[in-house]
Amino acid sequence: MSKLDDLIKELCPDLPAVYLSDRQGRQAVWNIENLPSDENKFYTYVLICENGCLYKGFTNNLKARFKRHCDGDGAEYTKKYKPLGVVYFESFDTEKEAVEREKYFKSGCGREWLKGKISEVIYERNK
C-alpha cells in the first residue's frame, strides 16, 4: 500500500474514490456525481490533497469547482498538489456567509475545529 493510500485510509476511510493510473503513480478522484451543484447556494469546502494538507475554498457550484481543481484548472495550490477528494463542505444562502466561513477555516481556531469535525464526520460514517 502506498503512502497516499495510507493517508486516505487514515483520514477518509470510506471516501468514495476511484483510483486512476497516471505518470506519477496513483491518484484518487472523487466521484463528482455525488457532489451538490445547486447554483442558488454557496459552498465552503475542504479538499484533501496528495501531500496530506487540507485546501479550503468557496464556490457556488461545488461539483464544477472540484472538477476544475482535478483538471488542473483550479487554484495554484491544487495545481501543485492534486486534490484527492472533498472531505467536508457546508452550504450557505449568501456568498458573504461562505467567504466568512472560508476565512474561519483558514484561521488557527478554524483549522483545529476542522480537524475535529472531519474526524467526527468520518466516525459517524463508519458506525
Backbone as XML, in Angstrom:
<?xml version="1.0"?>
<chain id="A" units="angstrom">
  <residue number="1" name="MET">
    <atom name="N" x="0.846" y="-1.170" z="0.000"/>
    <atom name="CA" x="0.000" y="0.000" z="0.000"/>
    <atom name="C" x="0.896" y="1.240" z="0.000"/>
  </residue>
  <residue number="2" name="SER">
    <atom name="N" x="0.557" y="2.244" z="-0.806"/>
    <atom name="CA" x="1.379" y="3.442" z="-0.912"/>
    <atom name="C" x="1.115" y="4.401" z="0.243"/>
  </residue>
  <residue number="3" name="LYS">
    <atom name="N" x="2.000" y="5.368" z="0.390"/>
    <atom name="CA" x="1.831" y="6.399" z="1.412"/>
    <atom name="C" x="0.513" y="7.143" z="1.193"/>
  </residue>
  <residue number="4" name="LEU">
    <atom name="N" x="0.174" y="7.384" z="-0.069"/>
    <atom name="CA" x="-1.070" y="8.057" z="-0.418"/>
    <atom name="C" x="-2.275" y="7.227" z="0.010"/>
  </residue>
  <residue number="5" name="ASP">
    <atom name="N" x="-2.222" y="5.934" z="-0.236"/>
    <atom name="CA" x="-3.305" y="5.043" z="0.187"/>
    <atom name="C" x="-3.458" y="5.066" z="1.702"/>
  </residue>
  <residue number="6" name="ASP">
    <atom name="N" x="-2.328" y="5.047" z="2.414"/>
    <atom name="CA" x="-2.363" y="5.087" z="3.875"/>
    <atom name="C" x="-3.006" y="6.378" z="4.370"/>
  </residue>
  <residue number="7" name="LEU">
    <atom name="N" x="-2.657" y="7.492" z="3.728"/>
    <atom name="CA" x="-3.209" y="8.787" z="4.104"/>
    <atom name="C" x="-4.724" y="8.811" z="3.916"/>
  </residue>
  <residue number="8" name="ILE">
    <atom name="N" x="-5.186" y="8.331" z="2.779"/>
    <atom name="CA" x="-6.628" y="8.301" z="2.515"/>
    <atom name="C" x="-7.323" y="7.388" z="3.516"/>
  </residue>
  <residue number="9" name="LYS">
    <atom name="N" x="-6.742" y="6.232" z="3.766"/>
    <atom name="CA" x="-7.346" y="5.285" z="4.699"/>
    <atom name="C" x="-7.438" y="5.885" z="6.100"/>
  </residue>
  <residue number="10" name="GLU">
    <atom name="N" x="-6.400" y="6.609" z="6.502"/>
    <atom name="CA" x="-6.378" y="7.206" z="7.837"/>
    <atom name="C" x="-7.375" y="8.354" z="7.966"/>
  </residue>
  <residue number="11" name="LEU">
    <atom name="N" x="-7.378" y="9.265" z="7.002"/>
    <atom name="CA" x="-8.215" y="10.454" z="7.107"/>
    <atom name="C" x="-9.634" y="10.255" z="6.588"/>
  </residue>
  <residue number="12" name="CYS">
    <atom name="N" x="-9.784" y="9.433" z="5.577"/>
    <atom name="CA" x="-11.090" y="9.265" z="4.930"/>
    <atom name="C" x="-11.304" y="7.802" z="4.575"/>
  </residue>
  <residue number="13" name="PRO">
    <atom name="N" x="-11.506" y="6.937" z="5.547"/>
    <atom name="CA" x="-11.550" y="5.502" z="5.262"/>
    <atom name="C" x="-12.654" y="5.062" z="4.309"/>
  </residue>
  <residue number="14" name="ASP">
    <atom name="N" x="-13.739" y="5.840" z="4.223"/>
    <atom name="CA" x="-14.818" y="5.421" z="3.331"/>
    <atom name="C" x="-15.000" y="6.384" z="2.166"/>
  </residue>
  <residue number="15" name="LEU">
    <atom name="N" x="-13.973" y="7.150" z="1.846"/>
    <atom name="CA" x="-14.056" y="8.097" z="0.744"/>
    <atom name="C" x="-14.392" y="7.359" z="-0.546"/>
  </residue>
  <residue number="16" name="PRO">
    <atom name="N" x="-15.499" y="7.710" z="-1.203"/>
    <atom name="CA" x="-15.860" y="7.001" z="-2.440"/>
    <atom name="C" x="-14.988" y="7.461" z="-3.601"/>
  </residue>
  <residue number="17" name="ALA">
    <atom name="N" x="-13.803" y="6.921" z="-3.664"/>
    <atom name="CA" x="-12.838" y="7.339" z="-4.672"/>
    <atom name="C" x="-12.597" y="6.227" z="-5.681"/>
  </residue>
  <residue number="18" name="VAL">
    <atom name="N" x="-12.195" y="6.628" z="-6.864"/>
    <atom name="CA" x="-11.818" y="5.698" z="-7.922"/>
    <atom name="C" x="-10.344" y="5.958" z="-8.201"/>
  </residue>
  <residue number="19" name="TYR">
    <atom name="N" x="-9.542" y="4.910" z="-8.209"/>
    <atom name="CA" x="-8.120" y="5.097" z="-8.448"/>
    <atom name="C" x="-7.809" y="5.015" z="-9.937"/>
  </residue>
  <residue number="20" name="LEU">
    <atom name="N" x="-7.053" y="5.984" z="-10.397"/>
    <atom name="CA" x="-6.641" y="6.048" z="-11.793"/>
    <atom name="C" x="-5.117" y="6.031" z="-11.850"/>
  </residue>
  <residue number="21" name="SER">
    <atom name="N" x="-4.575" y="5.444" z="-12.890"/>
    <atom name="CA" x="-3.124" y="5.463" z="-13.067"/>
    <atom name="C" x="-2.733" y="6.747" z="-13.778"/>
  </residue>
  <residue number="22" name="ASP">
    <atom name="N" x="-1.645" y="7.329" z="-13.364"/>
    <atom name="CA" x="-1.086" y="8.465" z="-14.078"/>
    <atom name="C" x="0.433" y="8.361" z="-14.012"/>
  </residue>
  <residue number="23" name="ARG">
    <atom name="N" x="1.124" y="9.332" z="-14.595"/>
    <atom name="CA" x="2.587" y="9.272" z="-14.671"/>
    <atom name="C" x="3.234" y="9.259" z="-13.293"/>
  </residue>
  <residue number="24" name="GLN">
    <atom name="N" x="2.593" y="9.854" z="-12.323"/>
    <atom name="CA" x="3.208" y="9.983" z="-11.010"/>
    <atom name="C" x="2.696" y="8.937" z="-10.029"/>
  </residue>
  <residue number="25" name="GLY">
    <atom name="N" x="2.056" y="7.915" z="-10.501"/>
    <atom name="CA" x="1.567" y="6.879" z="-9.602"/>
    <atom name="C" x="0.063" y="6.886" z="-9.520"/>
  </residue>
  <residue number="26" name="ARG">
    <atom name="N" x="-0.449" y="6.626" z="-8.328"/>
    <atom name="CA" x="-1.892" y="6.520" z="-8.157"/>
    <atom name="C" x="-2.477" y="7.834" z="-7.660"/>
  </residue>
  <residue number="27" name="GLN">
    <atom name="N" x="-3.618" y="8.174" z="-8.209"/>
    <atom name="CA" x="-4.308" y="9.396" z="-7.814"/>
    <atom name="C" x="-5.773" y="9.067" z="-7.588"/>
  </residue>
  <residue number="28" name="ALA">
    <atom name="N" x="-6.310" y="9.465" z="-6.469"/>
    <atom name="CA" x="-7.727" y="9.233" z="-6.186"/>
    <atom name="C" x="-8.534" y="10.408" z="-6.709"/>
  </residue>
  <residue number="29" name="VAL">
    <atom name="N" x="-9.645" y="10.124" z="-7.328"/>
    <atom name="CA" x="-10.518" y="11.169" z="-7.844"/>
    <atom name="C" x="-11.910" y="10.939" z="-7.287"/>
  </residue>
  <residue number="30" name="TRP">
    <atom name="N" x="-12.466" y="11.924" z="-6.626"/>
    <atom name="CA" x="-13.807" y="11.836" z="-6.048"/>
    <atom name="C" x="-14.837" y="11.636" z="-7.149"/>
  </residue>
  <residue number="31" name="ASN">
    <atom name="N" x="-15.838" y="10.848" z="-6.864"/>
    <atom name="CA" x="-16.949" y="10.688" z="-7.787"/>
    <atom name="C" x="-17.763" y="11.972" z="-7.742"/>
  </residue>
  <residue number="32" name="ILE">
    <atom name="N" x="-17.538" y="12.853" z="-8.704"/>
    <atom name="CA" x="-18.152" y="14.178" z="-8.650"/>
    <atom name="C" x="-19.667" y="14.145" z="-8.783"/>
  </residue>
  <residue number="33" name="GLU">
    <atom name="N" x="-20.212" y="13.043" z="-9.228"/>
    <atom name="CA" x="-21.668" y="12.946" z="-9.334"/>
    <atom name="C" x="-22.336" y="13.044" z="-7.966"/>
  </residue>
  <residue number="34" name="ASN">
    <atom name="N" x="-21.620" y="12.729" z="-6.900"/>
    <atom name="CA" x="-22.179" y="12.784" z="-5.550"/>
    <atom name="C" x="-22.118" y="14.175" z="-4.927"/>
  </residue>
  <residue number="35" name="LEU">
    <atom name="N" x="-21.487" y="15.124" z="-5.604"/>
    <atom name="CA" x="-21.342" y="16.465" z="-5.046"/>
    <atom name="C" x="-22.497" y="17.362" z="-5.480"/>
  </residue>
  <residue number="36" name="PRO">
    <atom name="N" x="-22.914" y="18.299" z="-4.613"/>
    <atom name="CA" x="-24.018" y="19.190" z="-4.979"/>
    <atom name="C" x="-23.614" y="20.186" z="-6.058"/>
  </residue>
  <residue number="37" name="SER">
    <atom name="N" x="-24.593" y="20.600" z="-6.846"/>
    <atom name="CA" x="-24.318" y="21.569" z="-7.910"/>
    <atom name="C" x="-25.397" y="22.645" z="-7.974"/>
  </residue>
  <residue number="38" name="ASP">
    <atom name="N" x="-26.107" y="22.868" z="-6.879"/>
    <atom name="CA" x="-27.157" y="23.880" z="-6.821"/>
    <atom name="C" x="-26.516" y="25.262" z="-6.869"/>
  </residue>
  <residue number="39" name="GLU">
    <atom name="N" x="-26.666" y="25.963" z="-7.986"/>
    <atom name="CA" x="-26.034" y="27.274" z="-8.142"/>
    <atom name="C" x="-26.771" y="28.374" z="-7.391"/>
  </residue>
  <residue number="40" name="ASN">
    <atom name="N" x="-27.848" y="28.040" z="-6.692"/>
    <atom name="CA" x="-28.543" y="29.008" z="-5.842"/>
    <atom name="C" x="-27.971" y="29.011" z="-4.426"/>
  </residue>
  <residue number="41" name="LYS">
    <atom name="N" x="-26.993" y="28.161" z="-4.189"/>
    <atom name="CA" x="-26.320" y="28.059" z="-2.891"/>
    <atom name="C" x="-24.842" y="28.393" z="-3.077"/>
  </residue>
  <residue number="42" name="PHE">
    <atom name="N" x="-24.193" y="28.684" z="-1.973"/>
    <atom name="CA" x="-22.744" y="28.871" z="-1.955"/>
    <atom name="C" x="-22.172" y="27.835" z="-1.003"/>
  </residue>
  <residue number="43" name="TYR">
    <atom name="N" x="-20.997" y="27.351" z="-1.330"/>
    <atom name="CA" x="-20.388" y="26.265" z="-0.565"/>
    <atom name="C" x="-18.996" y="26.666" z="-0.096"/>
  </residue>
  <residue number="44" name="THR">
    <atom name="N" x="-18.709" y="26.367" z="1.148"/>
    <atom name="CA" x="-17.345" y="26.404" z="1.655"/>
    <atom name="C" x="-16.926" y="24.945" z="1.735"/>
  </residue>
  <residue number="45" name="TYR">
    <atom name="N" x="-15.771" y="24.618" z="1.156"/>
    <atom name="CA" x="-15.376" y="23.216" z="1.039"/>
    <atom name="C" x="-13.940" y="23.013" z="1.491"/>
  </residue>
  <residue number="46" name="VAL">
    <atom name="N" x="-13.645" y="21.764" z="1.809"/>
    <atom name="CA" x="-12.296" y="21.376" z="2.225"/>
    <atom name="C" x="-11.888" y="20.165" z="1.399"/>
  </residue>
  <residue number="47" name="LEU">
    <atom name="N" x="-10.762" y="20.289" z="0.718"/>
    <atom name="CA" x="-10.202" y="19.187" z="-0.067"/>
    <atom name="C" x="-9.024" y="18.597" z="0.682"/>
  </residue>
  <residue number="48" name="ILE">
    <atom name="N" x="-8.815" y="17.308" z="0.525"/>
    <atom name="CA" x="-7.556" y="16.727" z="0.974"/>
    <atom name="C" x="-6.702" y="16.566" z="-0.277"/>
  </residue>
  <residue number="49" name="CYS">
    <atom name="N" x="-5.453" y="16.999" z="-0.184"/>
    <atom name="CA" x="-4.548" y="16.962" z="-1.334"/>
    <atom name="C" x="-3.519" y="15.850" z="-1.157"/>
  </residue>
  <residue number="50" name="GLU">
    <atom name="N" x="-2.826" y="15.542" z="-2.244"/>
    <atom name="CA" x="-1.901" y="14.407" z="-2.250"/>
    <atom name="C" x="-0.761" y="14.546" z="-1.249"/>
  </residue>
  <residue number="51" name="ASN">
    <atom name="N" x="-0.473" y="15.771" z="-0.798"/>
    <atom name="CA" x="0.587" y="15.965" z="0.195"/>
    <atom name="C" x="0.061" y="15.851" z="1.621"/>
  </residue>
  <residue number="52" name="GLY">
    <atom name="N" x="-1.235" y="15.535" z="1.767"/>
    <atom name="CA" x="-1.832" y="15.359" z="3.080"/>
    <atom name="C" x="-2.405" y="16.621" z="3.686"/>
  </residue>
  <residue number="53" name="CYS">
    <atom name="N" x="-2.224" y="17.746" z="3.013"/>
    <atom name="CA" x="-2.748" y="19.012" z="3.522"/>
    <atom name="C" x="-4.194" y="19.223" z="3.097"/>
  </residue>
  <residue number="54" name="LEU">
    <atom name="N" x="-4.862" y="20.084" z="3.841"/>
    <atom name="CA" x="-6.241" y="20.431" z="3.531"/>
    <atom name="C" x="-6.266" y="21.767" z="2.805"/>
  </residue>
  <residue number="55" name="TYR">
    <atom name="N" x="-7.007" y="21.829" z="1.703"/>
    <atom name="CA" x="-7.197" y="23.067" z="0.948"/>
    <atom name="C" x="-8.622" y="23.537" z="1.195"/>
  </residue>
  <residue number="56" name="LYS">
    <atom name="N" x="-8.786" y="24.818" z="1.514"/>
    <atom name="CA" x="-10.112" y="25.369" z="1.795"/>
    <atom name="C" x="-10.480" y="26.395" z="0.739"/>
  </residue>
  <residue number="57" name="GLY">
    <atom name="N" x="-11.741" y="26.390" z="0.320"/>
    <atom name="CA" x="-12.209" y="27.351" z="-0.666"/>
    <atom name="C" x="-13.711" y="27.532" z="-0.587"/>
  </residue>
  <residue number="58" name="PHE">
    <atom name="N" x="-14.240" y="28.388" z="-1.473"/>
    <atom name="CA" x="-15.688" y="28.551" z="-1.563"/>
    <atom name="C" x="-16.074" y="28.665" z="-3.030"/>
  </residue>
  <residue number="59" name="THR">
    <atom name="N" x="-17.332" y="28.353" z="-3.330"/>
    <atom name="CA" x="-17.822" y="28.360" z="-4.704"/>
    <atom name="C" x="-19.341" y="28.373" z="-4.694"/>
  </residue>
  <residue number="60" name="ASN">
    <atom name="N" x="-19.928" y="28.619" z="-5.864"/>
    <atom name="CA" x="-21.381" y="28.490" z="-5.974"/>
    <atom name="C" x="-21.768" y="27.199" z="-6.692"/>
  </residue>
  <residue number="61" name="ASN">
    <atom name="N" x="-20.783" y="26.395" z="-7.099"/>
    <atom name="CA" x="-21.063" y="25.104" z="-7.736"/>
    <atom name="C" x="-19.943" y="24.142" z="-7.348"/>
  </residue>
  <residue number="62" name="LEU">
    <atom name="N" x="-20.181" y="23.377" z="-6.313"/>
    <atom name="CA" x="-19.131" y="22.514" z="-5.758"/>
    <atom name="C" x="-18.675" y="21.457" z="-6.756"/>
  </residue>
  <residue number="63" name="LYS">
    <atom name="N" x="-19.612" y="20.875" z="-7.467"/>
    <atom name="CA" x="-19.272" y="19.832" z="-8.435"/>
    <atom name="C" x="-18.332" y="20.379" z="-9.516"/>
  </residue>
  <residue number="64" name="ALA">
    <atom name="N" x="-18.690" y="21.516" z="-10.107"/>
    <atom name="CA" x="-17.869" y="22.102" z="-11.172"/>
    <atom name="C" x="-16.518" y="22.572" z="-10.639"/>
  </residue>
  <residue number="65" name="ARG">
    <atom name="N" x="-16.509" y="23.147" z="-9.441"/>
    <atom name="CA" x="-15.255" y="23.654" z="-8.884"/>
    <atom name="C" x="-14.290" y="22.516" z="-8.580"/>
  </residue>
  <residue number="66" name="PHE">
    <atom name="N" x="-14.808" y="21.428" z="-8.015"/>
    <atom name="CA" x="-13.926" y="20.301" z="-7.732"/>
    <atom name="C" x="-13.359" y="19.726" z="-9.026"/>
  </residue>
  <residue number="67" name="LYS">
    <atom name="N" x="-14.189" y="19.638" z="-10.050"/>
    <atom name="CA" x="-13.714" y="19.139" z="-11.346"/>
    <atom name="C" x="-12.596" y="20.035" z="-11.876"/>
  </residue>
  <residue number="68" name="ARG">
    <atom name="N" x="-12.752" y="21.352" z="-11.736"/>
    <atom name="CA" x="-11.700" y="22.270" z="-12.184"/>
    <atom name="C" x="-10.408" y="22.036" z="-11.407"/>
  </residue>
  <residue number="69" name="HIS">
    <atom name="N" x="-10.512" y="21.842" z="-10.100"/>
    <atom name="CA" x="-9.313" y="21.543" z="-9.303"/>
    <atom name="C" x="-8.647" y="20.263" z="-9.819"/>
  </residue>
  <residue number="70" name="CYS">
    <atom name="N" x="-9.436" y="19.225" z="-10.063"/>
    <atom name="CA" x="-8.888" y="17.936" z="-10.526"/>
    <atom name="C" x="-8.272" y="18.032" z="-11.914"/>
  </residue>
  <residue number="71" name="ASP">
    <atom name="N" x="-8.841" y="18.898" z="-12.753"/>
    <atom name="CA" x="-8.344" y="19.064" z="-14.121"/>
    <atom name="C" x="-7.139" y="19.985" z="-14.208"/>
  </residue>
  <residue number="72" name="GLY">
    <atom name="N" x="-6.677" y="20.516" z="-13.068"/>
    <atom name="CA" x="-5.525" y="21.411" z="-13.070"/>
    <atom name="C" x="-5.882" y="22.835" z="-13.451"/>
  </residue>
  <residue number="73" name="ASP">
    <atom name="N" x="-7.175" y="23.167" z="-13.411"/>
    <atom name="CA" x="-7.647" y="24.494" z="-13.787"/>
    <atom name="C" x="-8.173" y="25.248" z="-12.567"/>
  </residue>
  <residue number="74" name="GLY">
    <atom name="N" x="-7.763" y="24.815" z="-11.377"/>
    <atom name="CA" x="-8.229" y="25.455" z="-10.140"/>
    <atom name="C" x="-7.166" y="26.388" z="-9.593"/>
  </residue>
  <residue number="75" name="ALA">
    <atom name="N" x="-7.024" y="26.389" z="-8.305"/>
    <atom name="CA" x="-6.056" y="27.244" z="-7.619"/>
    <atom name="C" x="-4.626" y="26.769" z="-7.886"/>
  </residue>
  <residue number="76" name="GLU">
    <atom name="N" x="-3.678" y="27.676" z="-7.729"/>
    <atom name="CA" x="-2.265" y="27.320" z="-7.907"/>
    <atom name="C" x="-1.871" y="26.173" z="-6.980"/>
  </residue>
  <residue number="77" name="TYR">
    <atom name="N" x="-2.377" y="26.196" z="-5.748"/>
    <atom name="CA" x="-2.033" y="25.157" z="-4.780"/>
    <atom name="C" x="-2.460" y="23.780" z="-5.274"/>
  </residue>
  <residue number="78" name="THR">
    <atom name="N" x="-3.679" y="23.679" z="-5.813"/>
    <atom name="CA" x="-4.162" y="22.368" z="-6.259"/>
    <atom name="C" x="-3.597" y="21.973" z="-7.618"/>
  </residue>
  <residue number="79" name="LYS">
    <atom name="N" x="-2.948" y="22.903" z="-8.289"/>
    <atom name="CA" x="-2.202" y="22.526" z="-9.499"/>
    <atom name="C" x="-0.927" y="21.800" z="-9.081"/>
  </residue>
  <residue number="80" name="LYS">
    <atom name="N" x="-0.332" y="22.262" z="-7.984"/>
    <atom name="CA" x="0.910" y="21.670" z="-7.488"/>
    <atom name="C" x="0.650" y="20.387" z="-6.702"/>
  </residue>
  <residue number="81" name="TYR">
    <atom name="N" x="-0.377" y="20.410" z="-5.851"/>
    <atom name="CA" x="-0.721" y="19.255" z="-5.013"/>
    <atom name="C" x="-2.131" y="18.804" z="-5.375"/>
  </residue>
  <residue number="82" name="LYS">
    <atom name="N" x="-2.223" y="17.753" z="-6.152"/>
    <atom name="CA" x="-3.506" y="17.283" z="-6.683"/>
    <atom name="C" x="-4.509" y="16.989" z="-5.567"/>
  </residue>
  <residue number="83" name="PRO">
    <atom name="N" x="-5.764" y="17.406" z="-5.763"/>
    <atom name="CA" x="-6.796" y="17.074" z="-4.775"/>
    <atom name="C" x="-7.209" y="15.612" z="-4.888"/>
  </residue>
  <residue number="84" name="LEU">
    <atom name="N" x="-7.428" y="14.988" z="-3.734"/>
    <atom name="CA" x="-7.871" y="13.595" z="-3.701"/>
    <atom name="C" x="-9.372" y="13.494" z="-3.504"/>
  </residue>
  <residue number="85" name="GLY">
    <atom name="N" x="-9.933" y="14.430" z="-2.777"/>
    <atom name="CA" x="-11.366" y="14.369" z="-2.533"/>
    <atom name="C" x="-11.845" y="15.504" z="-1.661"/>
  </residue>
  <residue number="86" name="VAL">
    <atom name="N" x="-13.149" y="15.657" z="-1.620"/>
    <atom name="CA" x="-13.793" y="16.630" z="-0.748"/>
    <atom name="C" x="-14.054" y="15.920" z="0.574"/>
  </residue>
  <residue number="87" name="VAL">
    <atom name="N" x="-13.439" y="16.390" z="1.643"/>
    <atom name="CA" x="-13.635" y="15.734" z="2.937"/>
    <atom name="C" x="-14.685" y="16.429" z="3.784"/>
  </residue>
  <residue number="88" name="TYR">
    <atom name="N" x="-15.055" y="17.668" z="3.407"/>
    <atom name="CA" x="-16.069" y="18.378" z="4.173"/>
    <atom name="C" x="-16.562" y="19.568" z="3.365"/>
  </residue>
  <residue number="89" name="PHE">
    <atom name="N" x="-17.855" y="19.868" z="3.477"/>
    <atom name="CA" x="-18.383" y="21.107" z="2.900"/>
    <atom name="C" x="-19.624" y="21.542" z="3.662"/>
  </residue>
  <residue number="90" name="GLU">
    <atom name="N" x="-19.909" y="22.834" z="3.568"/>
    <atom name="CA" x="-21.113" y="23.416" z="4.146"/>
    <atom name="C" x="-21.771" y="24.282" z="3.083"/>
  </residue>
  <residue number="91" name="SER">
    <atom name="N" x="-23.094" y="24.393" z="3.118"/>
    <atom name="CA" x="-23.798" y="25.238" z="2.147"/>
    <atom name="C" x="-24.378" y="26.465" z="2.839"/>
  </residue>
  <residue number="92" name="PHE">
    <atom name="N" x="-24.460" y="27.556" z="2.071"/>
    <atom name="CA" x="-24.942" y="28.837" z="2.585"/>
    <atom name="C" x="-25.838" y="29.492" z="1.545"/>
  </residue>
  <residue number="93" name="ASP">
    <atom name="N" x="-26.680" y="30.399" z="2.016"/>
    <atom name="CA" x="-27.569" y="31.127" z="1.112"/>
    <atom name="C" x="-26.879" y="32.313" z="0.451"/>
  </residue>
  <residue number="94" name="THR">
    <atom name="N" x="-25.828" y="32.844" z="1.089"/>
    <atom name="CA" x="-25.155" y="34.018" z="0.526"/>
    <atom name="C" x="-23.656" y="33.775" z="0.363"/>
  </residue>
  <residue number="95" name="GLU">
    <atom name="N" x="-23.083" y="34.480" z="-0.601"/>
    <atom name="CA" x="-21.643" y="34.402" z="-0.833"/>
    <atom name="C" x="-20.879" y="34.933" z="0.384"/>
  </residue>
  <residue number="96" name="LYS">
    <atom name="N" x="-21.409" y="35.979" z="0.992"/>
    <atom name="CA" x="-20.754" y="36.577" z="2.164"/>
    <atom name="C" x="-20.581" y="35.550" z="3.278"/>
  </residue>
  <residue number="97" name="GLU">
    <atom name="N" x="-21.616" y="34.757" z="3.532"/>
    <atom name="CA" x="-21.530" y="33.728" z="4.574"/>
    <atom name="C" x="-20.459" y="32.691" z="4.233"/>
  </residue>
  <residue number="98" name="ALA">
    <atom name="N" x="-20.413" y="32.281" z="2.969"/>
    <atom name="CA" x="-19.432" y="31.274" z="2.543"/>
    <atom name="C" x="-18.010" y="31.808" z="2.668"/>
  </residue>
  <residue number="99" name="VAL">
    <atom name="N" x="-17.796" y="33.063" z="2.281"/>
    <atom name="CA" x="-16.469" y="33.681" z="2.380"/>
    <atom name="C" x="-16.045" y="33.801" z="3.845"/>
  </residue>
  <residue number="100" name="GLU">
    <atom name="N" x="-16.970" y="34.205" z="4.708"/>
    <atom name="CA" x="-16.653" y="34.313" z="6.137"/>
    <atom name="C" x="-16.271" y="32.953" z="6.719"/>
  </residue>
  <residue number="101" name="ARG">
    <atom name="N" x="-16.980" y="31.916" z="6.300"/>
    <atom name="CA" x="-16.680" y="30.572" z="6.805"/>
    <atom name="C" x="-15.317" y="30.098" z="6.298"/>
  </residue>
  <residue number="102" name="GLU">
    <atom name="N" x="-15.012" y="30.383" z="5.029"/>
    <atom name="CA" x="-13.696" y="30.026" z="4.483"/>
    <atom name="C" x="-12.592" y="30.710" z="5.291"/>
  </residue>
  <residue number="103" name="LYS">
    <atom name="N" x="-12.765" y="31.987" z="5.597"/>
    <atom name="CA" x="-11.769" y="32.716" z="6.395"/>
    <atom name="C" x="-11.598" y="32.059" z="7.762"/>
  </residue>
  <residue number="104" name="TYR">
    <atom name="N" x="-12.707" y="31.642" z="8.356"/>
    <atom name="CA" x="-12.626" y="30.962" z="9.647"/>
    <atom name="C" x="-11.849" y="29.654" z="9.513"/>
  </residue>
  <residue number="105" name="PHE">
    <atom name="N" x="-12.149" y="28.868" z="8.478"/>
    <atom name="CA" x="-11.453" y="27.592" z="8.272"/>
    <atom name="C" x="-9.948" y="27.793" z="8.134"/>
  </residue>
  <residue number="106" name="LYS">
    <atom name="N" x="-9.533" y="28.936" z="7.620"/>
    <atom name="CA" x="-8.113" y="29.210" z="7.401"/>
    <atom name="C" x="-7.431" y="29.794" z="8.639"/>
  </residue>
  <residue number="107" name="SER">
    <atom name="N" x="-8.213" y="30.118" z="9.668"/>
    <atom name="CA" x="-7.641" y="30.654" z="10.911"/>
    <atom name="C" x="-7.148" y="29.503" z="11.788"/>
  </residue>
  <residue number="108" name="GLY">
    <atom name="N" x="-6.367" y="29.820" z="12.797"/>
    <atom name="CA" x="-5.874" y="28.790" z="13.716"/>
    <atom name="C" x="-6.998" y="28.035" z="14.396"/>
  </residue>
  <residue number="109" name="CYS">
    <atom name="N" x="-7.972" y="28.772" z="14.912"/>
    <atom name="CA" x="-9.133" y="28.133" z="15.567"/>
    <atom name="C" x="-9.925" y="27.302" z="14.566"/>
  </residue>
  <residue number="110" name="GLY">
    <atom name="N" x="-10.077" y="27.834" z="13.364"/>
    <atom name="CA" x="-10.827" y="27.125" z="12.326"/>
    <atom name="C" x="-10.152" y="25.832" z="11.907"/>
  </residue>
  <residue number="111" name="ARG">
    <atom name="N" x="-8.823" y="25.846" z="11.817"/>
    <atom name="CA" x="-8.096" y="24.618" z="11.456"/>
    <atom name="C" x="-8.304" y="23.549" z="12.520"/>
  </residue>
  <residue number="112" name="GLU">
    <atom name="N" x="-8.239" y="23.952" z="13.780"/>
    <atom name="CA" x="-8.463" y="22.991" z="14.868"/>
    <atom name="C" x="-9.894" y="22.464" z="14.844"/>
  </residue>
  <residue number="113" name="TRP">
    <atom name="N" x="-10.862" y="23.361" z="14.621"/>
    <atom name="CA" x="-12.263" y="22.950" z="14.552"/>
    <atom name="C" x="-12.461" y="21.948" z="13.414"/>
  </residue>
  <residue number="114" name="LEU">
    <atom name="N" x="-11.848" y="22.241" z="12.253"/>
    <atom name="CA" x="-11.981" y="21.353" z="11.091"/>
    <atom name="C" x="-11.430" y="19.966" z="11.367"/>
  </residue>
  <residue number="115" name="LYS">
    <atom name="N" x="-10.273" y="19.889" z="12.009"/>
    <atom name="CA" x="-9.694" y="18.576" z="12.324"/>
    <atom name="C" x="-10.677" y="17.749" z="13.135"/>
  </residue>
  <residue number="116" name="GLY">
    <atom name="N" x="-11.271" y="18.379" z="14.138"/>
    <atom name="CA" x="-12.251" y="17.679" z="14.962"/>
    <atom name="C" x="-13.499" y="17.308" z="14.189"/>
  </residue>
  <residue number="117" name="LYS">
    <atom name="N" x="-13.984" y="18.220" z="13.360"/>
    <atom name="CA" x="-15.211" y="17.978" z="12.599"/>
    <atom name="C" x="-15.005" y="16.868" z="11.578"/>
  </residue>
  <residue number="118" name="ILE">
    <atom name="N" x="-13.885" y="16.881" z="10.875"/>
    <atom name="CA" x="-13.611" y="15.843" z="9.880"/>
    <atom name="C" x="-13.511" y="14.486" z="10.565"/>
  </residue>
  <residue number="119" name="SER">
    <atom name="N" x="-12.843" y="14.433" z="11.707"/>
    <atom name="CA" x="-12.767" y="13.173" z="12.456"/>
    <atom name="C" x="-14.156" y="12.703" z="12.867"/>
  </residue>
  <residue number="120" name="GLU">
    <atom name="N" x="-15.001" y="13.637" z="13.307"/>
    <atom name="CA" x="-16.369" y="13.311" z="13.718"/>
    <atom name="C" x="-17.188" y="12.782" z="12.539"/>
  </residue>
  <residue number="121" name="VAL">
    <atom name="N" x="-17.073" y="13.435" z="11.389"/>
    <atom name="CA" x="-17.805" y="13.007" z="10.190"/>
    <atom name="C" x="-17.368" y="11.606" z="9.781"/>
  </residue>
  <residue number="122" name="ILE">
    <atom name="N" x="-16.066" y="11.356" z="9.792"/>
    <atom name="CA" x="-15.552" y="10.034" z="9.426"/>
    <atom name="C" x="-16.053" y="8.983" z="10.413"/>
  </residue>
  <residue number="123" name="TYR">
    <atom name="N" x="-16.037" y="9.306" z="11.708"/>
    <atom name="CA" x="-16.527" y="8.374" z="12.724"/>
    <atom name="C" x="-18.004" y="8.052" z="12.487"/>
  </residue>
  <residue number="124" name="GLU">
    <atom name="N" x="-18.821" y="9.072" z="12.244"/>
    <atom name="CA" x="-20.258" y="8.863" z="12.031"/>
    <atom name="C" x="-20.520" y="8.000" z="10.797"/>
  </residue>
  <residue number="125" name="ARG">
    <atom name="N" x="-19.748" y="8.211" z="9.733"/>
    <atom name="CA" x="-19.924" y="7.421" z="8.507"/>
    <atom name="C" x="-19.597" y="5.954" z="8.732"/>
  </residue>
  <residue number="126" name="ASN">
    <atom name="N" x="-18.671" y="5.690" z="9.645"/>
    <atom name="CA" x="-18.189" y="4.321" z="9.837"/>
    <atom name="C" x="-18.889" y="3.577" z="10.960"/>
  </residue>
  <residue number="127" name="LYS">
    <atom name="N" x="-19.909" y="4.156" z="11.551"/>
    <atom name="CA" x="-20.650" y="3.480" z="12.626"/>
    <atom name="C" x="-21.339" y="2.241" z="12.095"/>
  </residue>
</chain>
